[in-house]
């Protein structure tokens, strides 16, 4: 039995993998077995419910697997480790914002509800499921190496976006989406590790990039071309570099579960 888990590592790991892989597909699975779950009666009602169910599944899985007496919040990286890390990450995204302003234009159809959902609530749910359960919990509770936990959840994160973009029918563009989002998922995990195994620095990058790509409108050829990908990867690389260089070593140490 592992130090912080109720179950031996192998069965606990299999439960975790299933939860992370299927977390955003709960309603699809329910529909496939003949018990459809209706969307919430509001704009984005279906997507919002998908993300709420994914978050609930992550919390439930962590609760079931975590050994008694251990902190659920810390096991998922939900504890606060100070504002310095997230603020440094936000600062690192400024060149991306400037680049999008230069290459595109301010969106004329900005909807506050869309921004709330696409740039904050959905990224938060994804961070709890993929980086909270898939990375922090896998590493700190189940004893996975950090690079293995980061890689596995990144592949699953890329795969859900690949499927959302059409999967095999999406062709090369879907493969590109898989590569970019998968790499992004890995970077979010690295940022969380640098900030003491908390989710907030990775979330800061996730939210800022999502917000920027919704505030500005950019031609598709640029968004999915070398300029758009370069802005994303540049912001990710700069965030890692800034956090590694400027965050105090004591802030990088994970608190006990």
Backbone as CSV, one residue per row, in Angstrom:
resi,resn,N_x,N_y,N_z,CA_x,CA_y,CA_z,C_x,C_y,C_z
1,UNK,0.854,-1.195,0.000,0.000,0.000,0.000,0.883,1.237,0.000
2,UNK,0.539,2.217,-0.828,1.333,3.435,-0.891,1.107,4.293,0.345
3,UNK,2.015,5.224,0.562,2.006,6.005,1.794,0.719,6.782,2.003
4,UNK,0.187,7.387,0.941,-0.939,8.300,1.108,-2.230,7.815,0.454
5,UNK,-2.286,6.564,0.004,-3.473,6.051,-0.672,-4.103,4.913,0.114
6,UNK,-5.418,4.798,0.017,-6.133,3.699,0.655,-5.835,2.364,-0.044
7,UNK,-5.580,2.425,-1.354,-5.420,1.217,-2.161,-3.968,1.027,-2.572
8,UNK,-3.574,-0.187,-2.937,-2.251,-0.390,-3.530,-2.104,0.465,-4.783
9,UNK,-0.857,0.708,-5.156,-0.591,1.659,-6.225,-1.240,1.287,-7.553
10,UNK,-1.177,0.027,-7.962,-1.682,-0.354,-9.276,-3.188,-0.138,-9.408
11,UNK,-4.021,-0.711,-8.520,-5.456,-0.451,-8.677,-5.820,1.018,-8.503
12,UNK,-5.143,1.706,-7.591,-5.406,3.132,-7.412,-5.057,3.907,-8.680
13,UNK,-3.960,3.538,-9.320,-3.543,4.211,-10.551,-4.543,3.974,-11.677
14,UNK,-5.079,2.753,-11.750,-6.063,2.452,-12.787,-7.347,3.257,-12.573
15,UNK,-7.772,3.382,-11.331,-8.955,4.192,-11.021,-8.705,5.641,-11.411
16,UNK,-7.530,6.156,-11.063,-7.190,7.540,-11.396,-7.179,7.756,-12.906
17,UNK,-6.559,6.836,-13.651,-6.486,6.981,-15.100,-7.871,6.992,-15.736
18,UNK,-8.754,6.121,-15.268,-10.112,6.097,-15.789,-10.832,7.405,-15.512
19,UNK,-10.669,7.925,-14.315,-11.345,9.170,-13.956,-10.839,10.338,-14.804
20,UNK,-9.524,10.431,-14.980,-8.962,11.536,-15.759,-9.339,11.399,-17.235
21,UNK,-9.283,10.167,-17.755,-9.574,9.956,-19.175,-11.047,10.186,-19.505
22,UNK,-11.933,9.836,-18.570,-13.367,9.871,-18.864,-14.091,11.038,-18.209
23,UNK,-13.370,11.861,-17.441,-14.014,12.902,-16.654,-14.896,13.844,-17.449
24,UNK,-14.450,14.239,-18.635,-15.224,15.182,-19.447,-16.231,14.488,-20.358
25,UNK,-16.345,13.161,-20.236,-17.249,12.405,-21.100,-18.386,11.759,-20.323
26,UNK,-18.661,12.220,-19.120,-19.675,11.586,-18.279,-21.038,11.596,-18.966
27,UNK,-21.443,12.740,-19.512,-22.748,12.826,-20.162,-22.799,11.982,-21.431
28,UNK,-21.689,11.908,-22.157,-21.652,11.080,-23.364,-21.794,9.605,-23.009
29,UNK,-21.123,9.203,-21.932,-21.224,7.810,-21.487,-22.641,7.515,-21.017
30,UNK,-23.232,8.449,-20.273,-24.603,8.259,-19.796,-25.577,8.127,-20.968
31,UNK,-25.379,8.927,-21.985,-26.242,8.853,-23.170,-26.071,7.518,-23.887
32,UNK,-24.816,7.041,-23.967,-24.538,5.790,-24.672,-25.179,4.590,-23.986
33,UNK,-25.342,4.660,-22.664,-25.938,3.531,-21.943,-27.438,3.719,-21.703
34,UNK,-27.992,4.769,-22.337,-29.447,4.948,-22.291,-29.980,5.777,-21.154
35,UNK,-29.121,6.508,-20.452,-29.585,7.374,-19.358,-29.054,8.786,-19.571
36,UNK,-29.543,9.484,-20.584,-29.010,10.812,-20.905,-29.210,11.805,-19.768
37,UNK,-28.218,12.678,-19.621,-28.278,13.745,-18.614,-28.512,15.049,-19.361
38,UNK,-29.663,15.698,-19.178,-29.953,16.917,-19.945,-29.026,18.063,-19.560
39,UNK,-28.784,18.930,-20.542,-27.953,20.106,-20.296,-28.673,21.071,-19.370
40,UNK,-27.907,21.911,-18.720,-28.498,22.957,-17.897,-29.245,23.939,-18.798
41,UNK,-30.392,24.464,-18.354,-31.205,25.351,-19.194,-30.649,26.782,-19.256
42,UNK,-29.507,26.919,-19.897,-28.842,28.223,-19.998,-27.809,28.151,-21.100
43,UNK,-27.312,29.305,-21.570,-26.227,29.272,-22.553,-25.022,28.509,-21.991
44,UNK,-24.376,27.721,-22.840,-23.249,26.882,-22.442,-23.673,25.811,-21.436
45,UNK,-24.989,25.544,-21.359,-25.495,24.627,-20.347,-24.895,23.238,-20.437
46,UNK,-24.711,22.723,-21.649,-24.138,21.394,-21.811,-22.679,21.347,-21.404
47,UNK,-21.897,22.306,-21.911,-20.461,22.342,-21.601,-20.223,22.620,-20.122
48,UNK,-21.045,23.506,-19.549,-20.883,23.811,-18.128,-21.147,22.568,-17.286
49,UNK,-22.191,21.816,-17.630,-22.485,20.608,-16.869,-21.385,19.566,-17.053
50,UNK,-20.847,19.448,-18.272,-19.730,18.527,-18.503,-18.569,18.847,-17.563
51,UNK,-18.250,20.123,-17.435,-17.121,20.527,-16.600,-17.427,20.380,-15.115
52,UNK,-18.668,20.636,-14.723,-19.042,20.436,-13.318,-18.962,18.963,-12.941
53,UNK,-19.431,18.098,-13.826,-19.371,16.657,-13.562,-17.924,16.170,-13.520
54,UNK,-17.077,16.716,-14.398,-15.662,16.341,-14.384,-15.006,16.749,-13.072
55,UNK,-15.338,17.945,-12.603,-14.783,18.411,-11.327,-15.272,17.549,-10.176
56,UNK,-16.553,17.227,-10.179,-17.111,16.383,-9.127,-16.469,15.000,-9.139
57,UNK,-16.234,14.456,-10.334,-15.598,13.138,-10.431,-14.172,13.184,-9.894
58,UNK,-13.454,14.270,-10.196,-12.084,14.405,-9.686,-12.077,14.458,-8.166
59,UNK,-12.976,15.236,-7.586,-13.044,15.350,-6.127,-13.456,14.025,-5.497
60,UNK,-14.421,13.348,-6.104,-14.875,12.067,-5.572,-13.772,11.019,-5.644
61,UNK,-13.077,10.959,-6.782,-11.997,9.979,-6.937,-10.894,10.212,-5.911
62,UNK,-10.518,11.473,-5.742,-9.479,11.792,-4.766,-9.921,11.439,-3.351
63,UNK,-11.174,11.706,-3.037,-11.698,11.396,-1.706,-11.669,9.899,-1.434
64,UNK,-12.048,9.109,-2.442,-12.089,7.658,-2.280,-10.685,7.076,-2.141
65,UNK,-9.735,7.593,-2.909,-8.391,7.014,-2.923,-7.493,7.519,-1.799
66,UNK,-7.732,8.723,-1.322,-6.827,9.329,-0.342,-6.933,8.658,1.016
67,UNK,-5.798,8.388,1.620,-5.769,7.765,2.944,-6.366,8.710,3.986
68,UNK,-6.992,8.160,5.024,-7.568,9.008,6.080,-6.508,9.896,6.724
69,UNK,-6.932,11.091,7.087,-6.035,12.014,7.764,-5.195,12.873,6.841
70,UNK,-5.273,12.629,5.539,-4.518,13.422,4.576,-5.388,14.554,4.053
71,UNK,-4.752,15.635,3.632,-5.479,16.817,3.168,-5.944,16.635,1.727
72,UNK,-7.259,16.674,1.512,-7.800,16.574,0.156,-7.362,17.766,-0.686
73,UNK,-7.395,18.963,-0.098,-7.016,20.156,-0.851,-5.565,20.078,-1.322
74,UNK,-4.657,19.684,-0.437,-3.243,19.595,-0.821,-3.001,18.454,-1.796
75,UNK,-3.764,17.383,-1.678,-3.562,16.247,-2.581,-3.925,16.601,-4.014
76,UNK,-4.757,17.637,-4.195,-5.153,18.087,-5.525,-4.512,19.413,-5.913
77,UNK,-3.630,19.937,-5.061,-2.961,21.197,-5.371,-3.832,22.418,-5.206
78,UNK,-4.876,22.329,-4.392,-5.815,23.434,-4.247,-5.435,24.418,-3.153
79,UNK,-4.389,24.124,-2.379,-3.978,25.062,-1.345,-3.315,26.282,-1.994
80,UNK,-3.371,27.397,-1.298,-2.800,28.647,-1.805,-1.341,28.738,-1.383
81,UNK,-0.481,29.114,-2.316,0.954,29.204,-2.040,1.475,30.620,-2.259
82,UNK,0.589,31.588,-2.178,0.993,32.970,-2.378,0.739,33.435,-3.811
83,UNK,0.666,34.747,-3.979,0.316,35.329,-5.280,1.506,35.503,-6.208
84,UNK,2.718,35.351,-5.706,3.882,35.678,-6.528,3.971,34.802,-7.777
85,UNK,3.782,33.510,-7.618,3.870,32.612,-8.763,2.868,32.959,-9.853
86,UNK,1.568,32.988,-9.537,0.581,33.343,-10.559,0.815,34.713,-11.187
87,UNK,1.234,35.708,-10.387,1.474,37.040,-10.945,2.662,37.037,-11.905
88,UNK,3.706,36.293,-11.580,4.845,36.181,-12.495,4.434,35.520,-13.806
89,UNK,3.586,34.508,-13.702,3.108,33.837,-14.912,2.278,34.799,-15.755
90,UNK,1.401,35.562,-15.122,0.602,36.534,-15.870,1.497,37.544,-16.571
91,UNK,2.543,37.977,-15.893,3.486,38.913,-16.504,4.137,38.300,-17.744
92,UNK,4.421,37.012,-17.684,5.068,36.332,-18.811,4.160,36.233,-20.030
93,UNK,2.851,36.395,-19.845,1.933,36.315,-20.984,1.731,37.647,-21.680
94,UNK,2.288,38.713,-21.147,2.100,40.038,-21.760,2.569,40.069,-23.213
95,UNK,3.757,39.512,-23.558,4.145,39.516,-24.973,3.144,38.811,-25.884
96,UNK,2.488,37.769,-25.401,1.476,37.085,-26.199,0.301,38.015,-26.467
97,UNK,-0.138,38.732,-25.447,-1.227,39.682,-25.622,-0.846,40.765,-26.634
98,UNK,0.369,41.267,-26.514,0.825,42.299,-27.447,0.914,41.745,-28.872
99,UNK,1.370,40.496,-28.987,1.462,39.888,-30.301,0.104,39.710,-30.953
100,UNK,-0.887,39.275,-30.177,-2.231,39.116,-30.723,-2.835,40.466,-31.095
101,UNK,-2.560,41.471,-30.309,-3.034,42.823,-30.641,-2.408,43.296,-31.951
102,UNK,-1.137,42.960,-32.164,-0.441,43.372,-33.377,-0.941,42.592,-34.596
103,UNK,-1.176,41.297,-34.431,-1.543,40.440,-35.555,-3.034,40.453,-35.874
104,UNK,-3.860,40.821,-34.884,-5.303,40.757,-35.084,-5.990,42.055,-34.712
105,UNK,-7.169,41.927,-34.161,-7.951,43.097,-33.758,-8.813,42.721,-32.570
106,UNK,-9.254,43.720,-31.838,-10.128,43.482,-30.694,-11.443,42.892,-31.192
107,UNK,-11.867,41.819,-30.583,-13.115,41.173,-30.999,-14.297,42.115,-30.797
108,UNK,-15.184,42.127,-31.775,-16.341,43.019,-31.701,-17.549,42.356,-31.059
109,UNK,-17.474,41.060,-30.843,-18.616,40.321,-30.290,-18.292,39.726,-28.925
110,UNK,-17.512,40.463,-28.143,-17.122,39.970,-26.823,-18.352,39.840,-25.931
111,UNK,-18.531,38.675,-25.378,-19.666,38.376,-24.511,-19.136,38.021,-23.124
112,UNK,-19.511,38.788,-22.093,-18.990,38.504,-20.746,-19.226,37.068,-20.295
113,UNK,-20.383,36.501,-20.631,-20.663,35.122,-20.222,-19.719,34.160,-20.919
114,UNK,-19.465,34.394,-22.205,-18.530,33.542,-22.944,-17.143,33.609,-22.339
115,UNK,-16.708,34.822,-21.998,-15.386,34.971,-21.388,-15.320,34.257,-20.048
116,UNK,-16.395,34.359,-19.253,-16.422,33.692,-17.948,-16.291,32.185,-18.116
117,UNK,-17.034,31.633,-19.061,-17.018,30.191,-19.261,-15.713,29.726,-19.891
118,UNK,-15.356,30.307,-21.042,-14.234,29.821,-21.835,-12.881,30.170,-21.233
119,UNK,-12.807,31.298,-20.528,-11.508,31.758,-20.037,-11.299,31.514,-18.552
120,UNK,-12.343,31.137,-17.816,-12.147,30.939,-16.373,-12.716,29.611,-15.877
121,UNK,-14.020,29.414,-16.028,-14.644,28.240,-15.413,-14.203,26.931,-16.068
122,UNK,-14.178,26.888,-17.401,-13.761,25.660,-18.062,-12.285,25.353,-17.804
123,UNK,-11.380,26.348,-17.902,-9.982,26.063,-17.540,-9.825,25.604,-16.098
124,UNK,-10.588,26.180,-15.172,-10.490,25.767,-13.769,-10.873,24.297,-13.614
125,UNK,-11.962,23.890,-14.267,-12.376,22.488,-14.193,-11.315,21.577,-14.797
126,UNK,-10.743,21.980,-15.931,-9.699,21.169,-16.565,-8.468,21.068,-15.677
127,UNK,-8.123,22.148,-15.011,-6.952,22.110,-14.132,-7.176,21.164,-12.954
128,UNK,-8.365,21.178,-12.382,-8.634,20.293,-11.252,-8.589,18.830,-11.696
129,UNK,-9.170,18.530,-12.857,-9.209,17.153,-13.337,-7.837,16.673,-13.795
130,UNK,-7.204,17.415,-14.703,-5.965,16.934,-15.325,-4.732,17.209,-14.471
131,UNK,-4.556,18.435,-14.028,-3.367,18.726,-13.231,-3.571,18.409,-11.752
132,UNK,-4.776,18.624,-11.215,-5.011,18.301,-9.821,-4.988,16.803,-9.568
133,UNK,-5.921,16.090,-10.215,-5.989,14.640,-10.034,-4.913,13.929,-10.845
134,UNK,-4.748,14.320,-12.109,-3.849,13.607,-13.001,-2.378,13.836,-12.746
135,UNK,-2.030,14.979,-12.147,-0.616,15.268,-11.905,-0.284,15.317,-10.413
136,UNK,-0.849,16.287,-9.694,-0.481,16.456,-8.286,-0.840,15.210,-7.477
137,UNK,-2.060,14.710,-7.632,-2.483,13.535,-6.877,-1.669,12.303,-7.274
138,UNK,-1.488,12.121,-8.583,-0.727,10.950,-9.047,0.696,10.958,-8.504
139,UNK,1.309,12.126,-8.426,2.698,12.207,-7.975,2.793,12.146,-6.448
140,UNK,1.993,12.942,-5.777,2.163,13.087,-4.333,1.457,12.000,-3.528
141,UNK,0.372,11.452,-4.045,-0.371,10.426,-3.303,-0.015,9.022,-3.775
142,UNK,0.046,8.839,-5.101,0.296,7.496,-5.629,1.771,7.226,-5.881
143,UNK,2.612,8.243,-5.742,4.045,8.021,-5.851,4.587,7.916,-7.257
144,UNK,3.850,8.407,-8.269,4.387,8.434,-9.617,5.541,9.423,-9.673
145,UNK,6.479,9.197,-10.562,7.501,10.219,-10.801,6.819,11.438,-11.413
146,UNK,7.386,12.618,-11.164,6.692,13.826,-11.627,6.598,13.882,-13.141
147,UNK,7.647,13.441,-13.835,7.627,13.533,-15.291,6.638,12.545,-15.887
148,UNK,6.459,11.364,-15.257,5.471,10.406,-15.746,4.065,10.954,-15.545
149,UNK,3.789,11.472,-14.358,2.467,12.036,-14.093,2.180,13.206,-15.031
150,UNK,3.168,14.076,-15.233,2.986,15.217,-16.131,2.725,14.757,-17.554
151,UNK,3.444,13.739,-18.004,3.318,13.266,-19.387,1.979,12.577,-19.635
152,UNK,1.557,11.713,-18.705,0.319,10.960,-18.907,-0.878,11.900,-18.971
153,UNK,-0.968,12.818,-18.023,-2.118,13.721,-18.051,-2.061,14.658,-19.252
154,UNK,-0.852,14.998,-19.715,-0.729,15.857,-20.893,-1.251,15.153,-22.138
155,UNK,-0.943,13.855,-22.263,-1.454,13.081,-23.399,-2.981,13.004,-23.349
156,UNK,-3.544,12.754,-22.179,-4.996,12.691,-22.041,-5.633,14.049,-22.297
157,UNK,-4.972,15.107,-21.875,-5.464,16.473,-22.109,-5.446,16.789,-23.600
158,UNK,-4.363,16.422,-24.279,-4.303,16.618,-25.718,-5.333,15.777,-26.440
159,UNK,-5.554,14.553,-25.965,-6.489,13.643,-26.631,-7.922,14.155,-26.578
160,UNK,-8.334,14.744,-25.450,-9.710,15.225,-25.363,-9.928,16.407,-26.303
161,UNK,-8.896,17.222,-26.512,-9.011,18.317,-27.470,-8.945,17.792,-28.904
162,UNK,-8.154,16.767,-29.131,-8.098,16.127,-30.453,-9.468,15.566,-30.832
163,UNK,-10.103,14.873,-29.903,-11.433,14.336,-30.158,-12.446,15.462,-30.358
164,UNK,-12.311,16.532,-29.568,-13.204,17.667,-29.719,-13.050,18.364,-31.054
165,UNK,-11.890,18.202,-31.682,-11.628,18.818,-32.982,-11.933,17.856,-34.131
166,UNK,-12.549,16.745,-33.820,-12.931,15.811,-34.866,-12.217,14.484,-34.822
167,UNK,-11.190,14.350,-33.982,-10.470,13.089,-33.898,-9.866,12.701,-35.230
168,UNK,-10.007,11.442,-35.630,-9.433,11.002,-36.903,-9.951,11.779,-38.102
169,UNK,-11.209,12.241,-38.026,-11.789,12.985,-39.139,-11.250,14.418,-39.204
170,UNK,-10.612,14.864,-38.143,-10.078,16.226,-38.132,-8.792,16.389,-38.910
171,UNK,-8.153,15.265,-39.255,-6.953,15.308,-40.087,-5.769,15.965,-39.410
172,UNK,-4.858,16.527,-40.212,-3.638,17.141,-39.672,-3.902,18.261,-38.678
173,UNK,-4.991,19.022,-38.880,-5.283,20.112,-37.958,-5.608,19.581,-36.561
174,UNK,-6.337,18.473,-36.507,-6.642,17.877,-35.206,-5.376,17.362,-34.535
175,UNK,-4.455,16.809,-35.330,-3.179,16.343,-34.786,-2.388,17.522,-34.229
176,UNK,-2.434,18.647,-34.938,-1.747,19.846,-34.449,-2.361,20.324,-33.133
177,UNK,-3.680,20.289,-33.052,-4.362,20.665,-31.808,-3.931,19.743,-30.674
178,UNK,-3.849,18.431,-30.959,-3.393,17.473,-29.951,-1.987,17.827,-29.463
179,UNK,-1.086,18.133,-30.397,0.301,18.427,-30.028,0.401,19.698,-29.196
180,UNK,-0.299,20.752,-29.618,-0.203,22.040,-28.920,-0.836,21.959,-27.540
181,UNK,-2.034,21.372,-27.445,-2.697,21.297,-26.141,-1.999,20.295,-25.221
182,UNK,-1.477,19.210,-25.794,-0.735,18.260,-24.975,0.512,18.890,-24.383
183,UNK,1.244,19.630,-25.207,2.424,20.328,-24.695,2.029,21.370,-23.662
184,UNK,0.903,22.047,-23.920,0.415,23.008,-22.936,0.101,22.346,-21.611
185,UNK,-0.534,21.166,-21.661,-0.838,20.448,-20.430,0.408,20.080,-19.657
186,UNK,1.479,19.729,-20.367,2.737,19.409,-19.701,3.320,20.663,-19.038
187,UNK,3.263,21.792,-19.741,3.805,23.036,-19.191,3.015,23.468,-17.960
188,UNK,1.678,23.345,-18.008,0.882,23.695,-16.829,1.347,22.889,-15.617
189,UNK,1.626,21.613,-15.821,2.086,20.760,-14.726,3.453,21.206,-14.214
190,UNK,4.352,21.561,-15.119,5.676,22.039,-14.704,5.541,23.299,-13.865
191,UNK,4.683,24.225,-14.274,4.467,25.447,-13.500,3.921,25.120,-12.119
192,UNK,3.002,24.169,-12.055,2.447,23.781,-10.762,3.516,23.167,-9.862
193,UNK,4.412,22.393,-10.450,5.498,21.803,-9.665,6.429,22.890,-9.137
194,UNK,6.727,23.868,-9.985,7.611,24.955,-9.560,6.986,25.785,-8.446
195,UNK,5.649,25.816,-8.392,4.965,26.612,-7.375,4.450,25.725,-6.244
196,UNK,5.269,24.753,-5.843,4.964,23.951,-4.665,3.809,22.994,-4.833
197,UNK,3.617,22.463,-6.038,2.526,21.535,-6.332,1.164,22.147,-5.992
198,UNK,0.959,23.369,-6.471,-0.344,24.026,-6.410,-0.807,24.298,-7.837
199,UNK,-2.101,24.455,-8.034,-2.650,24.598,-9.376,-2.629,26.026,-9.916
200,UNK,-2.333,27.010,-9.092,-2.702,28.376,-9.453,-1.777,29.008,-10.485
201,UNK,-0.515,28.635,-10.540,0.363,29.198,-11.575,0.021,28.612,-12.946
202,UNK,-0.231,27.300,-13.001,-0.669,26.706,-14.257,-2.000,27.278,-14.700
203,UNK,-2.913,27.473,-13.739,-4.215,28.063,-14.066,-4.052,29.483,-14.593
204,UNK,-3.124,30.248,-14.014,-2.904,31.627,-14.472,-2.518,31.650,-15.945
205,UNK,-1.628,30.747,-16.367,-1.243,30.686,-17.779,-2.427,30.242,-18.640
206,UNK,-3.133,29.235,-18.197,-4.282,28.707,-18.927,-5.337,29.793,-19.127
207,UNK,-5.679,30.491,-18.054,-6.715,31.521,-18.117,-6.273,32.689,-18.994
208,UNK,-5.043,33.151,-18.803,-4.571,34.311,-19.564,-4.544,34.032,-21.064
209,UNK,-4.064,32.845,-21.453,-4.021,32.508,-22.874,-5.427,32.347,-23.446
210,UNK,-6.316,31.663,-22.723,-7.694,31.531,-23.200,-8.358,32.895,-23.332
211,UNK,-8.125,33.759,-22.351,-8.725,35.090,-22.383,-8.205,35.884,-23.573
212,UNK,-6.901,35.833,-23.788,-6.314,36.591,-24.899,-6.879,36.146,-26.245
213,UNK,-7.026,34.824,-26.427,-7.509,34.321,-27.714,-9.004,34.526,-27.887
214,UNK,-9.698,34.955,-26.838,-11.109,35.312,-26.976,-11.318,36.822,-27.051
215,UNK,-10.404,37.578,-26.487,-10.509,39.040,-26.544,-10.116,39.556,-27.924
216,UNK,-9.136,38.907,-28.552,-8.677,39.313,-29.875,-9.147,38.308,-30.923
217,UNK,-9.441,38.806,-32.090,-9.775,37.941,-33.214,-8.625,37.947,-34.207
218,UNK,-8.188,36.768,-34.605,-7.018,36.593,-35.454,-7.407,35.653,-36.600
219,UNK,-6.979,35.931,-37.820,-7.287,35.019,-38.930,-6.824,33.593,-38.630
220,UNK,-7.603,32.618,-39.114,-7.287,31.214,-38.839,-5.883,30.835,-39.304
221,UNK,-5.478,31.387,-40.427,-4.154,31.055,-40.960,-3.043,31.493,-40.011
222,UNK,-3.287,32.560,-39.290,-2.302,33.037,-38.316,-2.455,32.278,-36.994
223,UNK,-3.718,32.077,-36.570,-3.963,31.417,-35.286,-3.348,30.028,-35.228
224,UNK,-3.452,29.273,-36.326,-2.926,27.915,-36.348,-1.639,27.823,-37.149
225,UNK,-1.086,28.965,-37.520,0.200,29.001,-38.207,1.340,29.206,-37.232
226,UNK,2.524,29.457,-37.781,3.689,29.562,-36.910,3.600,30.759,-35.967
227,UNK,2.894,31.836,-36.403,2.801,33.002,-35.513,1.973,32.691,-34.266
228,UNK,0.786,32.105,-34.478,-0.079,31.802,-33.345,0.519,30.754,-32.420
229,UNK,1.061,29.697,-33.013,1.684,28.655,-32.195,2.911,29.205,-31.486
230,UNK,3.650,30.057,-32.191,4.825,30.663,-31.573,4.469,31.517,-30.367
231,UNK,3.366,32.259,-30.458,2.938,33.080,-29.322,2.556,32.193,-28.129
232,UNK,1.860,31.112,-28.399,1.473,30.199,-27.310,2.697,29.571,-26.653
233,UNK,3.556,28.998,-27.488,4.728,28.308,-26.943,5.698,29.295,-26.300
234,UNK,5.800,30.477,-26.877,6.676,31.497,-26.292,6.211,31.904,-24.914
235,UNK,4.899,32.097,-24.764,4.359,32.453,-23.443,4.596,31.334,-22.444
236,UNK,4.415,30.087,-22.876,4.627,28.943,-21.983,6.082,28.857,-21.552
237,UNK,6.998,28.983,-22.509,8.426,28.899,-22.188,8.846,30.042,-21.271
238,UNK,8.360,31.243,-21.549,8.717,32.395,-20.724,8.168,32.243,-19.308
239,UNK,6.964,31.701,-19.189,6.381,31.493,-17.859,7.223,30.530,-17.032
240,UNK,7.652,29.432,-17.651,8.496,28.468,-16.935,9.813,29.111,-16.530
241,UNK,10.437,29.838,-17.445,11.722,30.472,-17.167,11.606,31.495,-16.048
242,UNK,10.572,32.332,-16.110,10.386,33.380,-15.099,10.133,32.759,-13.732
243,UNK,9.288,31.740,-13.685,8.978,31.115,-12.397,10.206,30.419,-11.824
244,UNK,10.946,29.727,-12.678,12.152,29.036,-12.222,13.198,30.026,-11.720
245,UNK,13.322,31.174,-12.377,14.367,32.129,-12.033,13.993,33.036,-10.862
246,UNK,12.720,33.380,-10.730,12.341,34.434,-9.789,11.528,33.960,-8.591
247,UNK,10.994,32.749,-8.637,10.240,32.277,-7.484,11.204,31.766,-6.422
248,UNK,11.076,32.218,-5.180,12.006,31.772,-4.130,11.977,30.262,-3.962
249,UNK,13.122,29.644,-3.689,13.159,28.190,-3.510,12.193,27.663,-2.478
250,UNK,11.968,28.418,-1.419,11.048,27.950,-0.373,9.617,27.822,-0.914
251,UNK,9.262,28.661,-1.913,7.924,28.589,-2.486,7.746,27.361,-3.362
252,UNK,8.872,26.744,-3.761,8.788,25.576,-4.640,8.593,24.285,-3.841
253,UNK,8.792,24.365,-2.537,8.696,23.155,-1.737,7.240,22.836,-1.432
254,UNK,6.848,21.604,-1.647,5.472,21.179,-1.392,5.269,20.967,0.101
255,UNK,4.135,21.446,0.596,3.791,21.219,2.002,3.323,19.778,2.176
256,UNK,3.447,19.270,3.387,3.055,17.895,3.668,1.561,17.703,3.497
257,UNK,1.194,16.504,3.036,-0.225,16.181,2.905,-0.874,15.966,4.261
